[in-house]
Amino acid sequence: MKLYLVARYNDELVAFAGIDFRRTNNIAHVTNVAVAPNHQKKGLGRKLLKVMIEKAYEQKCKGIALEVREKNENAKKLYRDLG
């Protein structure tokens, strides 16, 4: 099962995130997190990820995995903050 979430502001797509709840190893995999540059630092990515984490627990996933570019310090900080 996969889940995609979006955030809109005044009919404009400003953020989205995706997660794949893999049944083979019971690990959820975050596939996408993106926030429009002019909407960053407002908590949108954090809010979307928190919902995904909740859904992973509801799906009985035993962990969550993701990949991030080495130079993307903002994303790495967010992921560290969320555990």
C-alpha positions as CSV (number, residue, x, y, z in Angstrom):
1,M,0.0,0.0,0.0
2,K,1.2,3.5,-0.8
3,L,0.1,6.8,0.6
4,Y,0.6,10.3,-0.8
5,L,-0.3,13.5,1.0
6,V,-0.5,17.0,-0.3
7,A,-0.7,20.5,1.3
8,R,-2.4,23.3,-0.6
9,Y,-2.5,27.0,0.0
10,N,-5.0,29.2,-2.0
11,D,-5.4,26.4,-4.5
12,E,-1.7,26.0,-5.0
13,L,0.1,22.8,-4.3
14,V,2.8,23.8,-1.8
15,A,4.0,20.4,-0.4
16,F,3.7,16.7,-0.9
17,A,5.0,13.5,0.6
18,G,4.8,9.8,-0.2
19,I,5.3,6.6,1.7
20,D,5.3,2.9,0.6
21,F,4.2,0.4,3.3
22,R,6.1,-2.6,2.1
23,R,4.7,-5.9,3.2
24,T,7.7,-8.0,2.5
25,N,10.0,-6.7,5.2
26,N,7.4,-4.7,7.2
27,I,9.5,-1.5,6.8
28,A,7.8,1.7,5.5
29,H,9.8,3.6,2.9
30,V,9.4,7.4,2.6
31,T,9.6,8.0,-1.2
32,N,9.1,11.7,-1.4
33,V,9.0,14.9,0.7
34,A,8.9,18.2,-1.1
35,V,8.0,21.7,0.0
36,A,7.9,24.7,-2.3
37,P,10.8,27.1,-1.5
38,N,8.5,30.0,-0.5
39,H,6.7,27.7,1.9
40,Q,9.7,26.1,3.6
41,K,10.4,26.6,7.3
42,K,6.7,26.7,8.1
43,G,6.4,23.2,9.4
44,L,4.6,21.7,6.4
45,G,7.2,18.9,5.8
46,R,7.2,18.1,9.5
47,K,3.4,17.9,9.6
48,L,3.3,15.6,6.6
49,L,6.0,13.3,8.0
50,K,4.3,13.1,11.3
51,V,1.1,11.9,9.6
52,M,3.1,9.3,7.7
53,I,4.8,8.1,10.8
54,E,1.4,7.6,12.5
55,K,0.1,5.7,9.5
56,A,3.2,3.5,9.5
57,Y,2.5,2.5,13.1
58,E,-1.2,1.9,12.2
59,Q,0.0,-0.4,9.5
60,K,2.1,-2.3,12.1
61,C,5.4,-1.4,10.3
62,K,8.4,-2.1,12.5
63,G,10.5,0.7,11.0
64,I,10.7,3.6,8.5
65,A,13.4,4.1,6.0
66,L,14.3,7.0,3.7
67,E,17.1,8.4,1.6
68,V,18.3,11.9,1.6
69,R,20.9,13.8,-0.4
70,E,24.1,14.2,1.6
71,K,24.1,18.0,1.1
72,N,20.4,18.5,2.1
73,E,21.1,19.7,5.6
74,N,17.5,21.0,6.2
75,A,16.0,17.6,5.4
76,K,18.6,15.7,7.5
77,K,17.9,18.0,10.5
78,L,14.1,17.4,10.1
79,Y,14.6,13.6,9.9
80,R,16.9,13.6,13.0
81,D,14.4,15.7,14.9
82,L,11.6,13.3,14.2
83,G,13.7,10.3,15.2
